[in-house]
Amino acid sequence: MRIGSGVGVVFVAALVLGGVARGQTVADISLQPHAAGSVACTPSGNAAWMTPAEKSCYATTPDYAETMAYLNRVQGAAPGQVKIEAFGKTGEGRELDVVVVSRDGVFDPSELHKAKRPIVLVQNSIHAGEMDGKDACLALLRDMVISKTKANLLERAVFVFIPIYNADGHERRSAYNRINQAGPAEMGWRGNGTNLNLNRDYLKLDTPEARAFMTMFHRWLPDFFVDDHVTDGADYQYDVTFTIDDGPNVPRGTAKWVDEVATSTLEKYVDSHGHLASPTYINFVNDNDPGDGLGFNDDPPRFSTGYVILEGRPGMLVELHMLKDYKTRVTGNYEILAGLMELMNRDADKVIALNAAADKEAEALGAHPLGNVMYPLALEWSGETTPFLFRGYKYTRELSAVSGAMRVEYSHEPWNVSLPFQTGFKVKAETKAPAAYIVPAQWVKVIDVLAAHQVDIERTTAAWSGDVETYQCGGMAWQEPPFEGRHPTFNGEAMHDPGKYGSCVLVREKRSFPAGSAVVRLNQRLSKVALEWLEPAAPDSALQWGFFDSIFEQKEYGEAYVLESLAREMMAKDPKLKTEFEKKVASDPVFAGNPYARLEFFYERTPWFAANQVGQYPVGRLLRVEGVPVGR
């Protein structure tokens, strides 16, 4: 037994002996969803305008039809302030909508931008079992335009929200969809209609929902983006946790505002309105021992808030705590959104100016034809930590006979302690930004993704050959079980796993590109989208997601009897090659016992193998576009 020094944490080295009692079968046990623990209540207020969740005392959340019926009622009652706009359809054919809330009936995004009125876009139910933000937005909408208790939040800012993004998953309702979560009685599913996680699809755009989102996002081009979620993970006192990105690809002015103003303002607002907020996502270094501290958080562009960095906009991830009752979670979500709207009204000019500066910074990436601007592609923890005052619960650890690992069991006794937080980062992969990329016309799916992002693309008007920078790639290992319907070269969610990607070496050579090839200049607002998609080392690049897998396929082979003669001839002409082969046979028993590998050793050193162009990345990096025949 060991007692944690000064923190009241008890570690018990004992076996947990539990499970099914003798003579009892699993079928005899009533498997019930996690207790919702909802606060007892009697519905109060204006019954006509109570949200469906409020009417049930937060025991339930409305389905798609009931949600849209409530929203349409509000729109009918306040047509001069509320407009529902469709922006696409799900795979199963459900309509996707945004709700626009404006104080004076101006619903045109171009007019709002001209008037310098900040637009806040809130996304709800991307993981449709985590629908707290939806019910928070219904209540906030009501209070903005019906009861008018929050009408001041529309003084200058415009509130735009997606009530249900993953609408197909939302309707796959069950009491058993989220084992970790305390209520409501039924909730939706994490994946969409094809079981893909929409919050891994922001760069690759495999789903109709994500493609519809891109069209809508660029129509509105919000000044601040929010993605509402509910946690999994540890138990602790906070009911609201949030993160606003401030990494190296966030413009310095925006990061400074996030660090010095936005984060502290929102934390204080939430805390002063009856909740407890953490200004960081709680991610422990060791899930089996919270005392080891909080881990490094990275946000690549497969995620919503990682993607909006590429758009030059601040983005906030909100995570309500899964084990708090549903009323606490929804009202906590309500308060952080209300606090954000108050902040956006106050700092409207500042945020709009920062976003304009971010757009100019992105456009400047392609203005350096000699490739002097370094762009970070992937990050990792640098080893630095910062003390973080963590408000958790005391816990015990026991060796479990069920899992064979240490079991953590939380009390509800407060544990307020300073923990090391992995805050420092270093650049793991980077590149010098070229003036432009050229993608051969035949790589249709790769170009199609860029077009769906509304990246500015020109086309070659004739075939062109010239010197380009490109990559020779090798050493790839593809993930065996599928991840989001693909077999990527990164290890699922283990974004910091260095072992599977392999490597791509920068080379310069003459390449030929057919007419109709895509030329993507980096002197545009969406230059970072192009970089992240076309640079192989970027964590969500087209190469890592498998869009270029066929370049690693060897299409022509040598027959054994042909290679036998060739190998003997090569060794007779090159004694060094013969010695190299014999050393490999002597030192590598796997190689020595594989007849095919022994013959391939020689084939790989011939022009016949080189003609396969295995691992030759087809995209060219242009240091200047002059001389390339391009047009629209």
N, C-alpha and C positions, 0 to 999 in steps of 0.2 A: 504494500500500500504506500502511495506517495501523495502528500498533500501539496497542492499548488501554492507556491509562495505568494502570500499577500492578496490572493484573488478568490479564495474560498472555493477552489475547484478540487474535487475529490476524484482521484483515479483509483478504481478498484480492479485489481487483477483477479477476476473470478469468472467462472464459466456461467453463461446464461443458459439455464436448462428450462425450456418452455416449449410451447407449441401445442399440438393436439394431445388431449388427455388420453390415457390408456383406455382402449375400448371404444374410442370415439373416432369417427371418420370425418374427413374434410367436409363431406356433404351434410354432416349434422350441424356444422357451424354456420351461423347466420352472418354472412359477409356484408356488412353495412358500409355505406360511404362514410368518410370522415365526418364526424359531428360538426354541423355548421356553426354551432355556438352562437347563433344570432341573438342579439339583444332583444329581450321581450319589449314589445311596443304595441301601442294602439295607434292606428293611422290618424294623423291630425293634419290640419291645414285645409286648404281649399280642395275638397274632394274631387272637383271637376278637373283639376289640373295636377293632381298627384301623379307621379310617374308610376308605371306598373310595378316597379320594384318597391317604391314607397308604399303602395297600397297593400302589398303582401308583407309589410314590415321587413323587407329585404330577405324574405325566405325564398323568393323566386326572381328570375330575370325574364323579361319578355322574349318571345321568339321573334323571328324576322318579321312576320306579318303584324304582330302586335306592336313591335317597335316602329315600323313604318306608319302604322295607323296613328300612333301618338304624334309622330313628327308631322304628318299631314294635317292633323287637327291644329297643331301649333301654327303651321304655315297658313292655314285658313283663318286663324284668329289674328295673325300679325303679318299679312301679306306684304306690307311695306317694310318689313324688317327681316323676313325669313324667306329663303328660296331653296328648294330642294332641286339639285341638278344630278341627272344620271351621267356617269362617266364611263360606263362599260358594263359587261356581263361576265358572270362567273362561268366556269366550265359547264355547270349544270343549268345555266340559263337564267340565274337570278340577277336582277338589276343591282348594280353598284351605284351608290349615291354619295354625294357630299351635301351637307347642309350649310348654307351660307347665312351668316347672321351679321347684318349691317344696320347701323342706327337709323339711316335715312333712305334705305331702299336702293343704294348704289351697289349693284351686284356684279358689275363688269370689272374683272381683275385689272385690265389695262387702265381704266379710269381710276381705280383705287390706287394703283402704283403712281399714276401721274399726280394724284392728290397727296402723295406721300403718307398714305394711311397704312400702317403695318398690318400684314396678313398673317394670322396664326393658323396653321393647319394641324389638326389633331387627328391621329389615326387610332381607331379602336378595333378590338376583336380580330387582330391579325392572327393571334392564337385564340380561337373562338371559345375555348374554355376559360379564357381570361377576359371576361367581358365587362369588368368593373367600370372601365372608362366610358363605355357606351351608356350605362345608367347614370354615371356622373354627368355626362354631356346632356342627357335629357333634362336633368334637374337644373343644370346651369343655363340651358337654353330657356327653360320656363321662367327662371328668375331674371333673365335678361329682358325678355319681351312680354311676359304675361304678368307676373307679380311685380316686375320692375325693381325688385330689391337689389339686383345687380346690373341695372341699366347703365350705371356709370362705367362699366367695363367696356362698353361700346362707344365711349366718348370719341375715340379716334381709331382704335384697333378694330379689325374685322375678324370675327371668329368663324372659321371654316372647319367642319369636322366630318370625318367618315364614321357613321354610326357602327357599321358592320363591314369590315373589309373582307374577311374570310367568311362570306355569307354561306357557302356550301358547308364548311366545317361547323358553322354556327347552328345549322339545322340538324346536324348529327348529334342530337341532344341525348344525354344520359346522365344518371346519377353517378356513373362509374367512370367518367372520362378523365377525372383528375384525382388520383388517390391521395395526393398531398394536400388538397385544398379544402378549406372549411366553407362549403356552400358556394352558391345557392343550391337549391334542391336538384336542379338539372343544369347542365352547362354544355357548351359545344365542344368541338374536337380541335386538336392542334393543327392537323393538316387540312389541306383543301380537298376538293372532290376527287383528286387523284393521289391524295395522301402526301402531297408535297408541302413543305414548310415554307410559307410565303416569306417569312423573315430569314430566308437563306437565298432569296431569288432576286435581290435588288440589282445585281449586276448581270447575271446570266439570262434573266428574263425567260424562263422556261414556261411560265404560266400565263394564261389570259388575264388573270387578275393583275399581275405585275406589269404587264404591257399597258393595261388600261390605266393603272396608277401613274405610269410615266407620262402619258398624254395629259392626264389631269394635273399632275404636279407641275408640268411646264406651262400649262394654261394659267395656273395660279401663281407659280413661282413664289411660294410663301417666304416671309421674312423670318419665321421661326417655325420649326417642325417639332411635333411631340408624338411619341409612340407609347401608348399605354399598355402595360403588361401586369401580370401577377407573378411573384417569385416562385421558384422551387428553392431548395437548399435549406440552410440552417434556420433555427428558431432564435428570435431576438426581440427586443422591445420595440424597435421601429415598426410603424405600420406603413410608412411611405419612404421608399428609397428612390433616389433619382441621380442621373448622371448627365451632364452636358459636356460633350466632347471638347477637348482643348489640346489635342495632340499636335504633332509637327506639321501635318498637312492642313490644320486649321489656321487661317491667316492670323498673324500675331495680334493684330488689333482686336479681332473677334475673341481670341483666346484670353486676352487681357480683360476684356469686358466680362467674359464668362467667369474667370477666376476671381476678379475683384468686385464684381457687382452682382451678376445674375444668380450665382450659386448661393451666396450668403443671403441675398434678398429672399429667395424662395424658401430656403431653410427656415428663416425667421418667420416668414408669413405662415407656413404650415404649422410650425410649433405654436404660434400665437393663436391659432384657430382650432385648438383642441386635439392636435395630432403630434406625432413624433417623427421627424424626418431625418434621414441620413443623406448627406450630400455626395454619396458614392454608392455604387452597386456593391453589395456585400458578397464577396467571393473569397472563400477561405483558401489559404495555401494548402491546408490539410483538412479534408472533409471530416476526418476522424478525430481531429483535435483543433477546435477553434482557437485555442490559446497560441497556436503557431503563427497567427496573424492573417492579414488580408492580402490576397494575391493580386498580381498585375492584371489589369483589364485592357484588352485590345479590342478594336472595333473595326474589322475590315468591311469592305463595302458589300458583302453578302447581306449584312444587316441594314435595317432602315437608317439608323443614326450614323452608321459608317458610310452609307451611300450619300447622305445629304452633305457630308463633308466635301465630297467631290463636286457638289453643286454650289459650294461656297456659302452654305446656310447653317446657322446654329441648329443643332438637333438635341432634343432631350428624351432620354429613356426614363420612363416612370415605371417602377415596380412596386406594386402594393404587396403586403406580406400575406402569403397564402393561408396562414393559420389564424389571422385575425378574422372576426366575424364580418359578414358581407356588408353590413351597414358601416362599420368602421372603414372598410376598404373603399367603398364607393364615396363616402363623404371625404375621406382623405384625398382621393383622386380629384374630387370636386374642388377642394381647397387649393391644391397645387395649380390647377388650371385657372382658378380665379386669381391666384397670386401672379401667375404668369401674365394674364391679361392686364392686370393692374401695372405690372412692370413694363409691358410693351406700350401701354399708353404713355407712361412716364418717360421712357427712353426711346420713343419712336424715332426721333431724328437721328440719334446715335446708332441704332441698329440698322436703319435704312442706309446710312452712310457707310457703315462697316460692310454691309452686303455689296454695295456698289464697289467698294475698294477690293473686296474678294473677287468680284467678276473681272476687274482690271488685272489683278494679279494672275488669275488663271489665263487670261488672254496673252499675258506677257511670256508665258512658258515657251511659246514657239517663236519668240522674237530674238532668239540667240542661236543663229545658224551654226555656230561652232560647238554647240552642245555644252555650254559652260554651267548650266543650271542643274544642280543635283536634286533629284526628287526621291524622297523616301518611299519605298514600296512595302516594306514589312518591318515590324518592330519586335523587340523582345525586351525583357526586363534587364536593366543595367546592373542590378545588385543593390541599388539605393533603396532605403526605406524612410518613411516619415511616420512619426508617432500619430496614432489616430485614437481619439477617445471613443471607444466602442461601448455601446449600451446593449449588452446581451443578457443572457440568463445563465446562472450557474448550471453546471452540467457534471455528470459522472461519465466515466468510460469503463466499459467492461468487455472482457474478451468473450465473444459470442460463439457458442457451439453451433449456431445456425449458419452464420456467414463465414466463421473462421477469422473474422477481422474484429477490430475494436468497435464496440457499439457505443454510440453517444446517446445519452438520455438527458433531456433538458428538464430543469425545474422551471418554475415561474418566479424564482427569487432573483431580483436584479443583480447583474454583474457588470459594473461600470469600470472599465479597465483600459489602460493605454496599450494598444497593440501595434506592432510594426506593420505598416502598409507599404506594399511594393509599388512605389510611385515613379521611380526613375525608369527611363527607357533608353534603349540605344537602337540604332538603325541596323537591322539584320540584312536588308537588301535595298539597294538604291540604284538609280540610273541617271545618266545625263540626258536631259530632255532633248530629243531631236527637233528639227523644224517641222517634220511631218512623218507620218507612216504611209506606206503603200502596201495595200492588201490585194493579192491577186484576185481577179474577178471570180475565179471558180470557188473561192471560199465563201460561198453565199451565206451560210448560216452565221459566220463570224461577222460579216458586214451587216447582215440583217439586225443583229443585236445592237450594233452601233446606231443604225438608222432608227430603231425603236427607242433608243435613248435620245433621239433628236440631235445627235452629234452632227455637225456640219461636214458633209462628205462631197468631194469632187470626184469625177471619173476621168480616167485617161481616155482621150479621144482617138488614140492609135496605140499600137503596140510600142513598148519602150524598153530599152535595155540600158543599164547604167550601173555604176558603182553604188552600193548601198551598204550600210551596216546591217548585220542580221545575227542570228545565233545558230550555233551547232549544239544540239541538246542530246543528252544521254544519261544513263543511270536511273531512268524513271522506274518507279514501282507503283502500280495502281492498287488502290484500295479494293480488297476482295468483296466484303459486303457492300451493297449499294449505299450511297449517301445522297439523299435528295434525288433519287432516280438515276444517279450517275456513279461512275467509279473514278473519282478524282485522284490526282497524284499527291494530295495532302491527306492527312489522316482524320477524316470526319471533322469533329468539333475540336480536335487537338491542334489548334492553329499554330502552336509553337513547336510542334514536332518537326525536327529538322530532317527526318530520315527518309522521306518518300519522294520528294520532289525531284531529286537528281540535280543536274546542273545544266545550264545553258551558257556557253562561252561566246562572247561577242567576237565576231569576225567581220572582215570587210572583203567583199567580193563582187564581181559583176553578176547581175541577175537580169532575167528577162521577165517582163510583165505584160500580159495580154491587154488589148483594148478593153475598156470597161472596168479596169482595176480601180479600187477605191483609194483615193488620196485624202488623208485626214491631217489637216494642218493643226498645229497646236496653238495658233494665235486666235483661239476662240474660248468662249466661256466654259465649255465642257471639255477642255483639254485634259483635265484630270481623269475623266471617265475613259477617254481614249488610252491614256497611259496605263491605267489599272487593268484595262481589258487586253491590251496588246503587248505589254511587257511580261514575258514568261514568268519571271520571279515574283510578280505581284500575287498575293495570296488568293485572289479570286479571278485570275486571268483566264482567258479563253483556253490557253494551253492546260492550266491546272484543272479546269473543269472538264477537260476531255474533248474540246471542240477540234483539236488538232491531233487526235490519237492516231490517225492513219499515217502520219509522217513517220511513226515509229515501226511501221510494218515493212518487213522485207518481202518483196513480191517475187523476186527471182532467186533461184537457188542452183547450186551445182550438184549434179549427180555424183555419187560416190566414186564410180569408176573413172569419171572425168577428173575429179579433184585428186584422186590418187596419183594419176600421172602428172598433173600440174604440181602437186606438192613435191614430188621427187625431183622434178625439173627445177623448181624454185630453190630447193635445198642444195642442189648440185651447183647452181649459179651463185648462191649466197650463203657461204659458210656461217656467217653471223646469224642468219635466220635459222639455220639448222641447229646451231648451239642454243638459241633462244627457245626453240621448240622442245629440244631435248631436256632443257632445264625445267620447263613448265611441266612436262610429262613426269619428271622425277620429283617435283615439289608439290604437285597438285593432284592427289589421287582421284578426285572427282573428275577433273579434266582427263586424266589418263584413262579412266574407265568409260569415257563417253566417245565412241567412234565419230559421231557427228561433230562434236565440239573440236576434235583433233583435226578433222578435215576443214571445218569452218575457220580454224586458225589461219589457214593459208588463203582461203577464199576471201577473207576480210582484208587481205593485203593485196588485192588485185583491183584493176579498173572495173572488173565486172561487178564486184560488190559495191564500189563507189557509185556506180550507176543507179543503185537503189536509193541513194540520197537519204538513208535512214537518219532520222533526227535533224534533218535540215529544216529549220524554221522558215516558213514561206513568206513571212512579213518582213518588209524592208524598212529600215530607218533612214530617212532622208535628212541630210544636214542642210540642204537647200532644195527648194522646189523648182527653181529656174531650170529650164531645159526639159522638164517633164510635161508632156502634152496633156493639159487638164482642161476640163470644162464642166458645166453643170449638167 
